[in-house]
Amino acid sequence: MSCSNKFHILEIQDLSISFRQYEKGIRQVDLPVISRLNVTVHEGEIVAVVGSSGSGKSLLAHAILGLLPSNAMCSGEFFFLQEPLTPERMEKLRGKEIALVPQSVTYLDPLMKVGKQVRRGRRDRETVSRQRELFSQYGLAQEVEEKYPFACSGGMSRRILLATALMENPRLIIADEPTPGMELSLAGKAMEDFRRFADMGNGVLLITHDIELALKVADRIAVFYAGTTVEEALVSDFESEELLRHPYTKALWRAMPRNGFHPIDGVQPYVKDLPKGCVFGPRCPDFSRECEGEIPERVIRCGTVRCIKCREDHSHHHHGGKEAHEHAGS
């Protein structure tokens, strides 16, 4: 959706996920957790989906990988390498061409030595040398492969998960909050690794609440609020508030330490009580009655936004308008 004709590695169109719950006995309610979310990752790109905790971001990873629980209903379209990503195709690609770096180190099997896990039990020479090459790349000594997960620090475990993801030479990595609890230098190192992976012509979808970290490595940021993407912008747009489009993104920008730490009033709505129309409406200084209607996604200056108040105000600085619309369809 950006001003790019580059090859799409991943494209998500109109993803909605809801959970069926029973209230007071037999009455069924569908809780919308993600609604009409759009994200594209091009070749050579890191796209960060940034939003506060509890906004349903991790479900996005599970939806792409086809790992949602059975009471989840999912609609929308996924494309991988510009071909539809059906559940059958996902089964074949998961863990190979599409790899997950999970949020929790509990993904490691506590009863199996680390090296064997990374190799998925294979012992052929090629697999072993690939695993050793990855370990040395990530500063994991050869003796680490003989350790059990409990003997590895959190930072080591995260690097082991990263090595596992890279074993099969994937084209897309989905990294779900890959750095919590990692000391800053290691988190930075992990991010550099994602950057190098993307620079080789692959794609990374980075799901995180840490916007500062995302801005250091990503190419584009998809801002996630109350279950949907309210804006998708180039990282360079975050250099100044004027270049951003959505009031929530601007509020996030002002809340960053380097911009004076100005928090915003109110809280993100819970999925049971989503407001009509714009999900950000109740906290927005520009809110008016028309914001309670349908809020379409629009292309403005190489980015997208869901806001009817946002205008083409800086188009003379950028390729705005028509060209962006033409690229948006690409």
C-alpha positions as CSV (number, residue, x, y, z in Angstrom):
1,M,0.0,0.0,0.0
2,S,3.0,2.3,0.1
3,C,4.5,4.1,-3.0
4,S,6.3,1.0,-3.9
5,N,6.1,-1.3,-6.9
6,K,8.3,-3.8,-5.1
7,F,7.4,-7.5,-5.0
8,H,5.0,-8.3,-2.1
9,I,6.2,-11.0,0.2
10,L,3.2,-10.8,2.4
11,E,-0.1,-9.0,1.9
12,I,-3.0,-9.0,4.4
13,Q,-6.3,-7.6,3.2
14,D,-9.3,-6.9,5.4
15,L,-8.4,-9.3,8.2
16,S,-11.1,-9.6,10.8
17,I,-10.9,-12.0,13.8
18,S,-13.6,-12.5,16.4
19,F,-14.1,-15.0,19.2
20,R,-17.4,-16.7,20.0
21,Q,-18.2,-16.5,23.6
22,Y,-21.2,-17.6,25.6
23,E,-22.8,-15.0,27.9
24,K,-25.3,-16.0,30.7
25,G,-25.8,-19.5,29.6
26,I,-26.7,-19.9,25.9
27,R,-26.5,-16.4,24.4
28,Q,-23.6,-16.3,21.9
29,V,-21.6,-13.1,21.5
30,D,-18.9,-12.5,18.9
31,L,-16.1,-10.4,20.3
32,P,-14.3,-8.6,17.5
33,V,-10.6,-8.6,18.3
34,I,-9.2,-7.5,15.0
35,S,-11.2,-5.7,12.4
36,R,-10.4,-4.9,8.7
37,L,-6.7,-4.9,9.2
38,N,-4.4,-4.3,6.2
39,V,-0.7,-4.8,6.1
40,T,1.8,-5.4,3.3
41,V,5.5,-6.4,3.6
42,H,7.6,-5.9,0.5
43,E,10.8,-7.6,-0.5
44,G,13.7,-6.2,1.5
45,E,11.5,-4.6,4.1
46,I,10.8,-4.7,7.8
47,V,7.3,-3.6,8.6
48,A,6.6,-3.1,12.3
49,V,3.1,-3.4,13.7
50,V,3.1,-1.2,16.7
51,G,0.4,-0.9,19.3
52,S,0.0,-1.1,23.1
53,S,-0.2,-4.4,24.9
54,G,-3.5,-6.2,24.8
55,S,-4.5,-4.7,21.5
56,G,-4.6,-8.1,19.7
57,K,-1.3,-7.9,17.9
58,S,-0.1,-11.4,18.8
59,L,-3.3,-12.8,17.3
60,L,-2.1,-11.3,14.0
61,A,0.9,-13.7,14.0
62,H,-1.2,-16.7,14.8
63,A,-3.8,-15.8,12.2
64,I,-1.1,-15.6,9.4
65,L,0.3,-18.9,10.6
66,G,-3.1,-20.6,10.7
67,L,-2.7,-21.2,14.5
68,L,-5.9,-19.6,15.8
69,P,-7.9,-21.5,18.4
70,S,-11.1,-23.3,17.3
71,N,-13.5,-20.7,18.7
72,A,-11.9,-18.0,16.5
73,M,-13.6,-16.9,13.3
74,C,-11.3,-15.3,10.7
75,S,-12.1,-13.6,7.5
76,G,-10.0,-11.7,5.0
77,E,-7.3,-12.6,2.5
78,F,-3.6,-13.5,2.8
79,F,-1.1,-13.5,0.0
80,F,2.4,-14.9,0.3
81,L,4.8,-14.2,-2.6
82,Q,1.8,-12.8,-4.4
83,E,-0.1,-16.1,-4.4
84,P,-3.1,-16.7,-2.2
85,L,-2.1,-18.2,1.2
86,T,-4.6,-20.9,1.7
87,P,-4.7,-23.0,4.9
88,E,-3.3,-26.0,2.9
89,R,-0.4,-23.9,1.6
90,M,0.3,-22.5,5.1
91,E,0.6,-26.1,6.4
92,K,3.4,-26.7,3.9
93,L,5.2,-23.4,4.4
94,R,5.0,-22.9,8.1
95,G,8.4,-23.3,9.8
96,K,10.1,-23.4,6.4
97,E,9.4,-20.4,4.1
98,I,7.4,-18.6,6.8
99,A,9.0,-18.7,10.2
100,L,7.9,-17.4,13.6
101,V,10.2,-16.0,16.2
102,P,7.8,-16.3,19.1
103,Q,7.2,-14.0,22.0
104,S,7.8,-16.5,24.7
105,V,10.9,-18.6,25.3
106,T,8.6,-21.4,26.6
107,Y,8.4,-22.4,22.9
108,L,11.6,-24.3,23.6
109,D,11.1,-27.9,24.7
110,P,12.6,-28.1,28.2
111,L,13.4,-31.8,27.8
112,M,15.5,-31.6,24.6
113,K,19.0,-30.3,24.1
114,V,19.1,-27.0,22.3
115,G,21.1,-28.1,19.3
116,K,18.9,-31.0,18.6
117,Q,15.8,-28.7,18.7
118,V,17.3,-26.2,16.3
119,R,18.1,-29.0,13.9
120,R,14.6,-30.6,14.4
121,G,16.3,-33.8,15.3
122,R,18.2,-34.1,12.1
123,R,21.9,-35.1,12.3
124,D,23.1,-34.9,8.7
125,R,26.3,-33.0,8.1
126,E,24.7,-30.1,6.2
127,T,22.1,-29.5,8.9
128,V,24.7,-29.6,11.7
129,S,27.0,-27.2,9.9
130,R,24.1,-24.8,9.2
131,Q,23.2,-24.9,12.9
132,R,26.8,-24.3,14.0
133,E,27.2,-21.4,11.5
134,L,24.0,-19.8,12.9
135,F,25.1,-20.3,16.4
136,S,28.5,-18.6,15.8
137,Q,26.8,-15.8,14.0
138,Y,24.7,-15.2,17.1
139,G,27.5,-15.5,19.5
140,L,26.4,-18.8,20.9
141,A,29.4,-21.0,21.7
142,Q,29.4,-24.6,20.3
143,E,28.9,-26.1,23.7
144,V,25.5,-24.4,23.9
145,E,24.1,-27.0,21.6
146,E,24.5,-29.6,24.4
147,K,22.6,-27.5,26.9
148,Y,19.0,-27.8,28.0
149,P,16.9,-24.6,27.8
150,F,16.9,-24.1,31.6
151,A,20.6,-23.6,31.5
152,C,20.4,-20.8,28.9
153,S,19.8,-17.2,29.9
154,G,16.8,-15.3,28.4
155,G,18.9,-13.5,25.9
156,M,20.5,-16.8,24.8
157,S,17.1,-18.5,24.5
158,R,15.9,-15.7,22.2
159,R,18.9,-16.1,20.0
160,I,18.3,-19.8,19.9
161,L,14.7,-19.1,18.8
162,L,16.1,-16.8,16.1
163,A,18.5,-19.4,14.9
164,T,15.7,-22.0,14.8
165,A,13.6,-19.6,12.6
166,L,16.5,-19.1,10.2
167,M,17.5,-22.8,9.9
168,E,15.3,-23.4,6.8
169,N,16.2,-20.1,5.0
170,P,12.7,-18.6,5.2
171,R,11.5,-15.7,3.0
172,L,9.4,-14.2,5.8
173,I,10.0,-14.0,9.5
174,I,7.1,-13.0,11.8
175,A,8.7,-11.8,15.0
176,D,6.2,-11.5,17.8
177,E,7.6,-9.2,20.5
178,P,11.0,-10.8,20.0
179,T,13.0,-8.8,22.5
180,P,11.3,-8.3,25.9
181,G,13.6,-8.8,28.8
182,M,16.6,-8.7,26.6
183,E,19.2,-6.2,27.6
184,L,19.4,-3.2,25.2
185,S,22.6,-4.2,23.4
186,L,21.3,-7.7,22.7
187,A,17.9,-6.4,21.6
188,G,19.7,-4.1,19.2
189,K,21.8,-7.0,17.9
190,A,18.6,-9.1,17.3
191,M,17.2,-6.1,15.4
192,E,20.3,-5.9,13.3
193,D,19.9,-9.5,12.4
194,F,16.4,-8.9,11.2
195,R,17.7,-6.0,9.2
196,R,20.4,-8.1,7.6
197,F,17.8,-10.8,6.8
198,A,15.5,-8.2,5.1
199,D,18.4,-6.6,3.2
200,M,18.9,-10.0,1.6
201,G,15.6,-9.6,-0.2
202,N,13.4,-11.2,2.5
203,G,10.6,-9.7,4.6
204,V,10.1,-9.3,8.3
205,L,6.8,-8.5,10.1
206,L,7.8,-7.2,13.5
207,I,5.0,-7.2,16.1
208,T,6.0,-4.9,19.0
209,H,4.8,-2.4,21.6
210,D,8.2,-0.7,21.5
211,I,7.9,2.1,19.0
212,E,11.4,3.4,19.7
213,L,13.0,0.1,18.8
214,A,10.8,-0.3,15.7
215,L,11.8,3.2,14.4
216,K,15.5,2.2,14.6
217,V,15.2,-0.8,12.2
218,A,11.9,-0.8,10.3
219,D,11.1,0.7,6.9
220,R,7.4,1.2,7.6
221,I,5.3,1.3,10.7
222,A,1.7,0.0,10.8
223,V,0.0,1.7,13.8
224,F,-2.4,-0.7,15.5
225,Y,-5.2,0.6,17.7
226,A,-8.2,-1.2,19.2
227,G,-8.0,-4.1,16.7
228,T,-7.2,-2.3,13.4
229,T,-4.4,-0.5,11.6
230,V,-5.2,3.3,11.8
231,E,-2.1,4.3,9.8
232,E,0.7,2.8,7.8
233,A,3.6,5.2,7.4
234,L,7.3,5.3,6.3
235,V,9.7,5.5,9.3
236,S,11.0,8.8,7.9
237,D,7.5,10.3,8.5
238,F,8.1,9.9,12.2
239,E,10.8,12.6,12.0
240,S,8.2,15.2,12.5
241,E,4.6,15.3,13.7
242,E,3.4,17.2,10.6
243,L,4.3,14.2,8.4
244,L,2.1,11.8,10.3
245,R,-1.6,11.4,9.4
246,H,-3.7,9.9,12.2
247,P,-4.4,11.7,15.5
248,Y,-3.5,8.5,17.5
249,T,-0.1,8.3,15.7
250,K,0.5,11.9,16.5
251,A,-0.3,11.2,20.1
252,L,2.1,8.3,20.1
253,W,4.7,10.6,18.6
254,R,4.2,13.2,21.3
255,A,4.4,10.5,24.1
256,M,7.9,9.4,23.0
257,P,10.6,10.5,25.4
258,R,12.5,12.4,22.7
259,N,9.4,14.5,22.0
260,G,8.6,15.4,25.5
261,F,6.7,12.5,26.9
262,H,3.2,14.0,26.7
263,P,0.8,11.2,27.5
264,I,-2.7,11.2,26.0
265,D,-5.9,11.1,28.2
266,G,-8.2,8.1,28.2
267,V,-7.7,4.4,27.5
268,Q,-8.0,2.1,24.5
269,P,-11.5,0.7,24.4
270,Y,-12.1,-2.9,25.2
271,V,-13.4,-5.1,22.4
272,K,-16.8,-5.4,24.0
273,D,-17.4,-1.7,24.0
274,L,-16.0,-0.4,20.7
275,P,-17.3,3.0,19.8
276,K,-19.3,3.6,16.6
277,G,-17.3,4.6,13.6
278,C,-13.7,5.7,14.4
279,V,-12.2,3.5,17.2
280,F,-10.1,6.5,18.4
281,G,-13.1,8.9,18.4
282,P,-13.6,9.1,22.2
283,R,-10.0,10.2,22.8
284,C,-9.7,12.4,19.7
285,P,-9.5,16.2,20.0
286,D,-11.0,16.6,16.5
287,F,-13.9,14.3,17.0
288,S,-17.3,15.3,15.5
289,R,-20.5,13.5,14.7
290,E,-19.4,12.5,11.2
291,C,-16.6,10.4,12.8
292,E,-19.3,8.0,14.0
293,G,-19.9,6.8,10.4
294,E,-17.9,4.5,8.1
295,I,-14.2,5.3,8.2
296,P,-12.6,4.1,4.9
297,E,-8.9,3.6,4.6
298,R,-7.3,6.3,2.3
299,V,-3.9,6.7,0.7
300,I,-2.2,10.0,1.6
301,R,1.5,10.7,0.7
302,C,2.8,7.1,0.4
303,G,1.0,6.0,3.5
304,T,-2.5,4.9,4.5
305,V,-4.8,6.3,7.1
306,R,-8.3,5.6,8.5
307,C,-9.4,9.1,9.4
308,I,-11.9,11.3,7.6
309,K,-10.4,14.5,9.0
310,C,-6.9,13.8,7.6
311,R,-6.2,16.0,4.6
312,E,-3.7,16.0,1.8
313,D,-1.9,18.9,3.4
314,H,1.8,18.3,2.6
315,S,1.4,16.9,-0.9
316,H,3.8,19.4,-2.3
317,H,6.7,17.9,-0.2
318,H,6.0,14.3,-1.4
319,H,4.6,12.4,-4.3
320,G,1.0,12.6,-3.1
321,G,-2.4,12.2,-4.6
322,K,-2.7,10.4,-7.9
323,E,0.7,8.7,-8.0
324,A,0.2,7.3,-4.5
325,H,-3.2,6.0,-5.5
326,E,-1.8,4.3,-8.5
327,H,0.9,2.6,-6.5
328,A,-1.6,1.7,-3.8
329,G,-3.2,-0.8,-6.1
330,S,0.1,-2.4,-7.0
